[in-house]
Amino acid sequence: MVNTTEKSPVSLYDSFFLHQGEESVQHFRNQVELVINTISDAFQDSDRPFKGRTAQEIQQQLHDVLNVPEDPQSLHEVLREIEEPVIRNSLHVSNERSMAHLHCPPVLPGVLAELIIGALNQSMDSWDQSPSATYVEKEITRYWTQLVSFPEGADGVFTSGGTQSNYMGMLLARDAFCLSEWNHSVQIKGLPKHFHKLRVLCSEEAHFSVKKSVSQIGLGEQAVIPISVDEGHRMDPMEVRHVVERLEQEGLLPYVIVATCGTTDYGSIDPLDELAEFCKEKGIWLHVDAAYGAGLLLSQEHCHKLASLERADSVTLDFHKWMFQPISCGMFLVKERKHMRLFAHHADYLNPLEDEDDGILNLVNKSVQTTRRFDALKVLLTLKVMGTRLLGQMVDRTMEVAQFAASELNKRPAFYVENSSPELSTVVFQYQSEGSCPAGELNRKIQQMLFHKGETIIAKTSVRGETFLKFTILNPRTSEQDVSVVIDEIEATAKQIIGGTYH
């Protein structure tokens, strides 16, 4: 317990803030060292990605920790309390055999940048709250517009991730359509008379945030038209053309097509060039969800798979997926800067119009958020400390291991691989048995049993109504040997279940 009875209010407050005093700086160093030691011990003491405890066991362990005291406790005491129930019960995504979701191991420059971000606590809404950070974000955004090969007039903003970026794409495309077609400002007047006719087309494999976003912007889920996919789980451009023509005949208004560059399950890339050509012909906004596939922008071997990305009107990028950043860190890009004005609202106390006359950049004008974190610093630090060549090699390495995984699974007769030639770094497969246990039920049990053993973490998904298993390989430290061991574990677990020794 921290003794506060003999301290004046000022000196007591001093000990909880980082400020210019020498005593404060030393206190900060000591506390950071305590945290580093606690995290390091947790990593060194475990060679598994998860402890394997059940939800009930974890909740029970957390019970006493979550009691909130009236008086301060020492950081050392609190860290000791949370070390087992919180830190050691967390999923260790940096483990080589954690290969379940689009949930990457963060690189150290990004982790260290988080400390700087927290200590500086810049608010990215107005320039006078983030004087240097504003221009760091501006230039890092410009860097990515150039990497996408957008023209000079492009723009963008950091977001919390793919869901927010996709939301911004749907919102911006809607408002731009209403302005160009009906000279109607949704910002000022609300939804136009014929808003119920607006339609959004996307792959049936598109991220759920597309439908979620369209429902949130007032069009309803019924406005989303799913397009069938080919055997490679890519959107069929001929089907897109047929559907658009049918919608037009019905008097409906398809205003945006969403192409996915890296679907969540299969890593599939929709045919960007054909879709872009069709959108140009029809005057339809093309939004590309490259939250996953954006990692290919740095790839030396596979960047060609993003050909025609520059033809999109807007793009979603995520840095906390395949670019190894701590959550959260995403970006929304738009080809024409003028469209970002559709997000702008002015407040006298924050971003008055006079600021624009004076050339002051307030990033709140480009965002659906007000207060935002200085996430651009994570990307800057990572790019500078690691360089783009090494980051690209890391992306390529994960694809190499994913291709090995698909090949190895194909060699084993008990497995069926849904995407035997993975386009990115995910592999979807099923263990199939001639036994009495249905394949879907068997694979669900396999995933659950492995999770609670904690030695390897894989995902499950649904394919044609049946449970399949999935590798998502985002860790460049994951080796072919790791994959082989995990496949062996899956086989052994399946046989154990079939044999009736696991319930």
N, C-alpha and C positions, 0 to 999 in steps of 0.2 A: 504494500500500500504506500502511495506517495503521501508524505506528510505536508499538508498545506496550511496547518494552523499558524505557523510562525512566519509565513510569507505574505508580503504586501500583494495586493491585487496585480500591480504592474509586473513585479518579478515573477509571480505565478504565471501570468499570461506569456511572459517572455519565453518561458521554457517550452511552450508549445508552438512557437512560430520560428521560422527561419528568417533571420534578419541580419543586419550588418554587425552586430556585436560578436566579439571573438568567442564568448561563452556559448552563444547560440550556434555558431558555426561548428564548434567542437562537439556540442551536443548532437547536432545533425550527423556529424561523422560517426559518432559512437552508435547512434540509433541505426544508421544505414548498415554499419558493420554487424549489428545484431541481426538485422533482417537477412543480410547476405549469408551469415553463418547458418541461420535457421533453414533457409532455402537450400543451401549447399548440402547440409546434412541430409535433408529429405531426398535429394537427388542421389547422393552417394550411397544411401542405405537401401535403395530399392533398385532391382534390375527388372521390375515389372511395370507396365504402364498403369496398372490399377490394383488396388488392394483386394478387390473382389468382394467387398462387403455389400450387403443388401441395402436397399433404401431404408428399411426399418432400422437396421443396425447403425447406419450413418446418422439418422435422425436422433436415435437414442444417445449416441456419442456427443452430438451437438447440443443436447438439451441443457446442460449446465453452462456451456460456453456462451450461450445466447442470453443469459441473464445480464441485464444492463445495470451497472452499479451507479450510485449517486456520487461516490468519491473516486478520484483517479486511481488507476493501478499503474505500476511500472510497465514499460514496454516489454521488458524481459519476462515478467510474469504473464502478460497477455500472450506473448509469442509461445511461451511454454504451454499455455492452455489450448491454443488453436493449432499447434503443430500437428498433433495426431488427428483430431477430428476434421480439420479443414484442409491443411496442406497435404497430409499424407493420404487423405481420402479423395484427393482431386485426381482427375485423369491427367496423366503425364504424357502430353501430346508429343514431347520431344523424344520419347522412347521409340526405338527403331521398329517395334512391333505394334505400335499404335497406328492403325491404317484403316480407320473406319470412315470418318466424315471429311468434308472440306474444312478441316480444322488443323492448321499447319503448326509445325514447331517454329517458334519465333527465333530469329537470329539475334545475337547479343547486341549489335548496334541498335536494333529496334527496342530491345528491352531497356537498354541504358538510356535511350532517348525518352522513354516513358518517365524515368526519374527526373530528367530535365524538364519535361513538359509539366509534370506535377509540381515541381518546385517553382517554376516561373508562373504557371497558372494563367497563361494569356487567354483572353476571350476574343475569339476570331470574328466577332460581329462588327466592331468599329475600330478604325485605325488608332484612336487614342487609347484603346485597351490592348492593342497588340502592334506597337509601332514597327518592329522589325519582322515579327511573325507574319504580318499581312503580306509583306513583300516576298518572304520565303515561300508562302503558299502560292502567291501569284506566279512566281518563276518556276516552282516545281510543277504547277498546273500547266504552264506553257511548255515545259519539257515534255510532258506526256501528250499534249496535243500534237507536238512535233513528232513524237515517236509513233503516234497513230497515223501520221501523215495528213492531219487536218490542215487546212489553209491558214494563212496568217490571222484571219479574223475569227478564229475559234476561241473558245473560252471554256471554263469549267470551275468546279469547286469541290473541295473535300467533303465527303459524306460519312455517315456511320457504316455504310456498306451497301451491298447489292440491293437490298429491299428499298432503302431510301432512294438510291439512284434510279431504280426502275420506276418508283413512284414519281420522281421528278420528270422522267422521260414521258410518262403517260400524261402528267399534268401539263407539261410544256407543249406537247403535241396537240392536246385538246384545245388549249387556249390559242395556239398559233392557228389551228384550223378555223376556230370560231372567228378570229380576226380576219383571216384571209377570205373566207367564204361568205361571212355574213356581216363583216365589219362590226362585230359584237365583242366587247370587252367583258370576259367572264369575271375579271377582277372587280370591275365596277358594277356590272349589271346582274351578276349571277349567271346561272345556266340559261342558255337560249331556249327558245320555244321548241325547237326540234332536237334537243339534246338526246332524246330517247332513240334517235335514229343512228347515233354514232356507234361504230363498231371497231373492235381491236382484234387483229388476227395474230395468233402465235402458235407455235408448235404444241402438240399435245404433251410434249416432254418439257415445255417451258417451265421456269421456276414459278412456284405458287404465288410469288409476290406480284406477278403481272395481274392475275385475277384479283388479288387482294387490293392492289393499287387502283384498279379500275372501279372496284366497288367503293373505295374511299373517296374517289373524286366525283361521285354522284351519278355514275352511269349504270351501276349495278353489274353484278357478275354476268348477267345475260348478255351484256355487250361484248363479252370475250368469246371469240369463235376459235375453237381449237382446230388445228390443221393436222391431218394424219402424217405419219412419218414413214420413211422407207426402211429397208432392212438394216440400215446403219443408224437408225433412230434420228435421221435428219429430216427436217421439214421438206415436204414435196412442193417445189415451186409451181408445178403444173396444177396441183390441187389449190394452191394459193390463187392462181389466176381464175380457176373455175369458181371458187367461192366468192371472190371479189365481184366477178361478173354477175353471179346469182344475187348477191346482196344489192348490187346496183339496180338490177331488174326489179327487185322488191322495194326500191325506193329508200334503201338504207345507205349509210355513209361510212364506209371503212376509212378511218382517218390515220391509222398507224398500223404498221406491221412490225412485230417484235421478232427479231432473229436471235437465236441463242448461240453463243460461241463458247461451248463447253457446258453441256447439260449436266445437271447434278449427278445423275446416275451413270451415264455412259460417256460423258465428256465429248458428246457429239457436237459437231459444228455445222450449223445450217448453211446452205449454199449462198454465201453472202453476195457474190457477184450477180447471180441470176435474180435474187430478190431485190438488190439495189437497182438493177436495170428495170425491173417491173415497177418498182416504186417511182422511179424517174418518169417512166411512161405515164403512170396514172396520177402523179402528183401526190403520192402518199408518203407520209413521214416514215422513215426507217429508223427504228431504235434497235441497237444491238446490245444484248445483255452478255458482256464478256467478263462478268465477275470472276469466273474461273479461268477462262481461256486467255485472259490478259497476260498471264505469265509468259505466253509465247512471244510477246513483244520483245523480250530479252533473249529468247532462244537463238542459238546459232544454227541449229539443225532443223527446226520446225516452224520458224517464223513465217514461212510461206503459207502456212495454213490460215493465216489471218489476212490473206490477200483480199482486197476490196473493203476492209474494215473502214478505210477512209471515206467510203461512199455513204456511210451512215449519216443521219442527221444528228443523232445523239448516241452516246456510248456509256455503258456502265463498266467500271473497272473496280476490282477489289485487290487491295494489297495484303489483306489478312487471309488470303487463301494461298495462292501459288507464288506469292512474293515475300512470304516468310515474315510478315509483320505481326506484332501483337494486336489483338482485337481491341478497338475497332479502327479500321482504316480503309476507306473506300473513296471513289471519285466518280463524279458525273461530268461528262464532257459534251459539248454541243458545238456543231460545226460553225454556226453563225452566232457571233456574240450578241447580236441584237435581240435574240430570243430570250436571253437571260433577263432582260428588262421585265419580262412577264412575272418574275418572282419578286420584283422590287416593291417595297412599301416604305414610306418615310415616316420617321418619328423625330420630332424636334430635338429630343434629348439624346438621340442615338446617331442617326444618319440624315441630318437635314439636307435639303436640296442645295443649300449654300455650300456644303462641303464639296459637292460635285463641281460647282462653279470654281472652287479653289483647287480642284485637282486632287482632292483627298479621296483615297480608296477605302470604302467601307464594305467589307465582304458580305455583310448581311444582305446587301442588294442582290446577291446571287444565290442565296440559300433559302430553303424552307425552314431552317433552324435560325435561332437568334444566337444564343451562347453556343459556341463550338470549341472543341479542343484544338490544340496546335499539332494536329496529327502529321502535318507536312514535315515536321522536324524528324519524325521517325524515318520517313522515306529519304529525306536528304542525307541523314547520317548513314543510313544503310548503303545508299548509292555511292557515297564518297568513301566510306571505310572499306566496302567490299568490291566496288566497281561492277560495271554491267556485264563484263565478260564472265566473271565468276558466278554471278547470279544466274546468267543464262545457262552456264554449264550445270548448275544445280537443277534447273528446270529440266534440262535434257536428260540428266541422270535419273530423275524420277520416272520419266517416260520410258527410259531404257529398262528399268526394273519392272515397270508395269507390263511392258511387252514380254519380258521374261516370264512374269506371273501368268499371263494368258497362255503362253506357249507351254509352260510346265503343267498347268491345269488341263490343257488339251491332250497332253501325253497320258494322263491318268484316266482310265476308262470310267471311273465312277462319277466324273465331273462333266457337266455340260456348261460351256462358256457362251454367254449371250453375245458379248462383243469380243470375238476372238482376235480382232486386230484393233486394239484400243487406240482411239484418236488422240486422247490425252493420257491421263495417268490413273484412270479408274478401270476396274475389271469387275464385271457382274457375272456371277456363275451360280450353279446349283449342284449340290451333291445329290446324286440320283441313285436310289437303291431299289432292288426288286423285292425288298421285304414288305411287311404288312404296314409299316409306318408311311403315310403319304409324304411325298417329297417336300411339300410346303411346310408341313408340321415338323418334319425332321430337321429342315434347315433352320427353322425358327429356334428349335431346341439347341441346335449346334451353336448358334450365335449367342444365346443366353448362357449356355454352359461355359463357353469360352470367356464371356464377359465376367462371370462370377469367379472363374479361376484367376482372372486378372493377368495372365501371362501374355495374352495377345488380344487386341481389340480390333474386331472387324464389324462391318455394318450389315444390316439386312434391308432389303427393299422388296417391292412387289413388281412382278413381271407377269402380265396376263393373269392376274389374280392369285398368283402363287408366290410364296416367300422365296427369294433368292438371296445369296450372300454377295458382299461387295468389298473389294479392296479399293481404298483411295490412298494412293501413294504420293505423299507430299514431302516426305522427309528424304533428302538426298543421302542421308546416312543409312537408310534402309538398304540392305544388300540382297542379292539373289539368294544367299544362304538364309537370311531372315525369312524370305518368302517361302522357301522350301520347307523350313521348319514349321511355319504356320500352316502350310498345306498338309503336312504330316499330322499336325495336331487336329486339323479338321477331320481328316480321315479316321484317326484314332477315336475322336469324340463321336463321330457318326456310328462307328462299329460298336462303341460302348452303349449308345442309345438303342441301336437295333438289337443288341444282345440283351437288353433289359437290365443292364447294370446301372443305368442312370434314370431317375424319375424326376 
